[in-house]
Amino acid sequence: MIHSLHMKISVCFAFVAVLCAHLSVLAQTVPPDCPAGPGAYYLKGTDWVAMDPSHSIGFKTTNVAGAAFSYGAAKARLKAQFRDAKSPYQLKDSSLAICLVGIVDTGRDMTLARFQEEKDRRELSMASYRLWTGVNAQIDPKALVPITIDKKGEKIYLITSKEPLPPGEFILFTIIPDIAAMAKANQATSLGGYDFGNHAK
């Protein structure tokens, strides 16, 4: 009887310890309040760091010959190009927190995408084309990253990742890009967002 009571007490203490540890982790992952000044900020450790937007430097089309010689079976792809192999804004770990203050009126159109990394630039597949089916103008679904968007006040939004981010380079779009118009214009400022990287060891 006494032995059984000791076992129950031990199990109870163990459960409380696990619960407290879990709550402690949750408390540590809650980002601090967003900065008061207007702008875009990402959380680096425990500090909010201001971000400047990044814009595409142009577009390129890949696999044109493959699409032609396959009689439309293969896809040609349109990719937006961004300068530099890495963003100057690098996370300290795989968790993401970005605050947008006074920049957007709504959080409904935000999208997070992962770049394809090249030696001296970063690319993002924005559309595909087949001879018989025409243009499919959308960001490659494989590049999209699930995010949570919380409205913290008037024109104040906190964006966090639903899962730990994999290593790589990313960009947050604050509006849904008009991909067809951008491809036609082929202008450096036609596509922009807030880029950052996760290369934490």
PyMOL commands that set and color helices and strands:
alter all, ss='L'
color gray80, all
select helices_A, chain A and resi 2-29+64-69+141-143+179-185
alter helices_A, ss='H'
color red, helices_A
select strands_A, chain A and resi 39-44+47-51+54-55+58-62+76-83+97-101+111-114+116-117+121-130+134-137+144-145+147-153+156-161+168-173+192-198
alter strands_A, ss='S'
color yellow, strands_A
deselect
rebuild
show_as cartoon
